[in-house]
Amino acid sequence: MPDASRRARLLSVLKTVTSQPLPSDDEESLFESGLLDSFALPDLVSALEQEFSIKVPDRDLNPRKFDSIARMEAYLEDHAG
């Protein structure tokens, strides 16, 4: 079951990094929609690391892992405490 608190924190980070309204569809690609690009990815990952006290290894710095809200939630579920 998704963690509502984690989701709220994730959405807050995304709103800060993108400064734009987020899609209502959690599966929508944030890169294809133009909300994120390869230049924003390091900022997003850094903000997630700070917010969730995790370290994203270099091998995970792949836009595909952070392509949608759903994928980020799944990543955080696997990596955040």
N, C-alpha and C positions, 0 to 999 in steps of 0.2 A: 504494500500500500504506500503511495507517495506521501512524503513528509510535507505537511502544509507549511510548516515554518521554514524548511529548507527551500521550498518553492518560492515563498514570499521573498526570502533573501536573494535567491537567484534572480527573480524578476526585478528586484531593486538594483542589483548589480547591472543587469542588462540595460535598464532604463538610464542608468548613469553613463554607461559606455556608449550607448547608441544615441541618446538624447532624442529619440523618436518613439512614437507609439509602437508597441509590440504587436505582432500578429495575434489574432484570436485562435488560430490553429497552431497547436504545439508542435506539429510535424512540419510546418512550413519552413523552408530553408531561409535562414537569416542572411545567407550570402547571396542567394539568387534574388531575394527581395530587395537587396541593397542596404539592409540594416547594418550588416557587417561586411568588412572586406579584409584582405590579408594584412593590411596595416593595422586594423583594429583588433585582430586576433591576439597579439601579445598583450595589449591593454586589457582585453577581456580576461585572458588567462591570469594575468597578474592580479586583477581585481578579485577573481574567483579564489585564487590562492590566499589572498589576504582575508577575504570574508569567511572562508571555510577552513582556514588553517591547514591547507594541504600544499603539497608540492607536486606540480604537474611535470612529469619527466619530459625531456626533450622529445622522446619517441612518441609522446601523445600530442605534440604541438601540430596537430593535423586538423585543418578546417572541418573535415568530415566528422570528427568527434564532437565538435561544437557547432554543428550545422543548424540545429533547431533547439527549441526549448526542451523538447522531449529527450533529445540526445544528451543535452547538458544535465538534465535531471538524472538520467540513467548513469552518466559518468560520475556525478556527485554521489549517487547512491552507492556506487562501487568503491569510491575513493575517500569520501568524507565520513567522519565518525558519527 
